[in-house]
Amino acid sequence: MARLVSVRGLVFTVVVLVGFTLLFPTVRAYLSQRAELEGLAAEVEAAEARERDLEAELRRWDDPAFVQAQARSRLSFVFPGQTAFRVIDPEVVPDEDPLEPLPSGAGPHLPDGEDGGPWYATVWESVRLAGEVDSVLEQEASPSGAGDEEGS
């Protein structure tokens, strides 16, 4: 009789293990899909809330007062006859008198020895000098120049 209990216990254990082996992947897939479904539902809810916010903002643009307020704040528009004032942050703008002349040596200046001709002459001169430097570098790097030095 003790032998029957152990055989029955062994058979029961084998049946439970086979059942667990067959059901575990299914239960695991079910639980992971359930979690994914809850995440997607949260995303849908957030997207619907965003859509409601955007629709409310779109309805605000139908109001002429809102459009005027946006044009004034974003584009600095004013009606004819009005004067526009721009307030500048005092922390950004230094306390200097704009009509006060700059001290000598302040601001842009030409290097010593230049007469301060027209701007296009200065640009052309820099282009010419850059071309001369490039041609000198090309002559130094050319193989014919290197071969002449080795033969000497």
C-alpha positions in Angstrom: 0.0 0.0 0.0 2.9 2.4 0.7 4.1 1.6 -2.8 0.7 2.8 -4.3 1.0 6.2 -2.5 4.4 6.8 -3.8 3.4 5.9 -7.4 0.3 8.1 -7.1 2.4 10.9 -5.7 5.0 10.5 -8.5 2.2 10.5 -11.1 0.6 13.6 -9.6 3.9 15.4 -9.5 4.6 14.6 -13.1 1.1 15.8 -14.1 1.6 19.1 -12.2 5.0 19.7 -13.8 3.7 19.0 -17.3 0.8 21.3 -16.7 3.1 24.0 -15.4 5.4 23.6 -18.3 2.5 23.9 -20.8 0.7 26.8 -19.0 3.7 29.0 -17.9 4.6 30.5 -21.3 0.9 31.2 -22.0 0.4 32.9 -18.7 3.6 34.9 -19.1 2.6 36.1 -22.6 -0.9 37.0 -21.2 0.6 39.1 -18.4 3.1 40.9 -20.7 0.4 41.7 -23.2 -1.8 42.9 -20.4 1.0 45.3 -19.3 1.5 46.5 -22.9 -2.2 47.1 -23.3 -2.3 49.2 -20.2 0.7 51.2 -21.5 -1.0 51.8 -24.8 -4.2 52.8 -23.1 -2.3 55.4 -21.2 -0.7 56.7 -24.4 -4.1 57.0 -26.1 -5.5 58.9 -23.1 -2.5 61.3 -23.2 -2.9 61.8 -27.0 -6.6 62.5 -26.5 -5.8 65.1 -23.8 -3.3 66.7 -26.1 -5.8 66.8 -28.9 -8.4 68.5 -26.7 -5.8 71.1 -25.7 -4.9 71.7 -29.3 -8.6 72.0 -30.3 -9.1 74.5 -27.5 -6.2 76.6 -28.7 -7.5 76.4 -32.3 -10.9 77.7 -31.1 -9.1 80.6 -29.4 -7.8 81.8 -32.7 -11.4 82.4 -33.9 -11.6 85.3 -31.4 -10.4 88.6 -33.0 -9.2 89.9 -29.6 -6.9 86.9 -29.2 -5.5 87.3 -32.7 -4.8 91.0 -32.0 -3.1 90.1 -28.7 -0.9 87.5 -30.4 0.0 89.9 -33.2 1.0 92.6 -30.6 3.1 90.2 -28.4 4.7 88.0 -31.1 5.1 90.4 -34.0 5.1 93.8 -32.1 2.2 95.1 -34.3 0.4 98.4 -33.4 -2.6 100.1 -34.8 -2.2 103.2 -36.9 -1.8 106.2 -34.6 -0.4 104.2 -31.7 3.2 104.5 -30.5 5.1 101.3 -29.9 7.5 101.1 -26.9 10.0 98.3 -26.3 11.1 97.9 -22.7 14.7 96.6 -22.5 15.8 94.7 -19.5 18.2 96.9 -17.5 20.3 94.0 -16.6 21.2 93.3 -20.2 21.8 96.9 -21.4 24.8 98.7 -19.9 24.4 102.1 -18.3 26.0 104.1 -21.1 24.9 107.3 -22.8 24.3 106.4 -26.4 25.1 110.0 -27.5 28.5 110.1 -25.7 31.4 109.6 -28.2 33.5 106.5 -27.9 37.0 107.0 -26.4 39.8 107.0 -28.9 41.1 103.5 -29.6 37.7 101.9 -28.9 35.7 100.2 -31.6 36.9 98.9 -34.9 40.2 100.2 -36.3 42.6 99.5 -39.1 46.0 98.0 -38.5 48.9 100.4 -38.4 50.1 101.6 -41.8 46.8 101.3 -43.6 45.2 104.5 -45.0 41.6 103.4 -44.5 40.5 103.3 -48.2 37.1 101.9 -49.3 36.0 98.6 -47.8 36.2 96.8 -51.2 39.8 97.7 -51.6 40.6 96.1 -48.3 38.7 93.0 -49.2 40.4 92.7 -52.6 43.8 93.2 -50.9 43.1 90.3 -48.5 42.0 88.0 -51.4 45.2 88.9 -53.3 47.4 88.1 -50.3 45.6 84.9 -49.6 46.2 83.8 -53.3 49.9 84.6 -53.0 50.2 82.5 -49.8 48.4 79.6 -51.5 50.7 79.7 -54.5 53.8 79.8 -52.3 52.5 76.8 -50.3 51.8 74.9 -53.6 55.3 75.6 -54.9 56.9 74.3 -51.6 54.7 71.2 -51.6 55.2 70.3 -55.3 57.4 67.1 -56.0 59.4 68.9 -58.7 60.7 71.4 -56.1 61.6 68.6 -53.8 63.5 66.7 -56.5 65.6 69.7 -57.4 66.8 70.0 -53.8 67.8 66.3 -53.6 69.8 66.5 -56.8 71.9 69.5 -55.6 
